Amino acid sequence: MGILLLIGLVDFVARCAIMFAAGAGDAIGAGRGMGGRGPVMAALIGIPVSMVIHAGMLSSLLPTTLGRACLVVAFQLLIVVPVVITLAALMVGVTAPQ
């Protein structure tokens, strides 16, 4: 659990840096009439960065290779995505107006 906490903290710092950079880019783009893309771009950039961080830290903190750590991260993603989609569908179904 300590390893997951450490990975989460490093991932949080990286995502904060990405959001900060996206916000700055969005502010610059707003001056040119092309703003509003910052949060979407930050999310799209954050996914592969997060996967690299997770795999790299898993391979450095556990006795495994980088390839196996990448497989662990991929399987985590394959498990989490259907769960999130199911929970989101349930929330939309519960909160939808009748």
C-alpha angles and dihedrals in degrees: 000000000000090000091052090048091051092047090049092051093049090046090050092053091048092049091048089054090049092049091048091051091046091050091051091048090047091052091051090047092049089061088057095044095255102101130126099068097094102096094045093048091046091054093047093048092043096059099065092036089054092049091051091048092049094047094044094049093044091053092047097044099039130050095256140103126258091249093056091045088054089053091051091052091047092051091047088054092048089053098043100046097061091044092052092046091050093048091047091051090050092049092049090048093049097044098040114115115252 
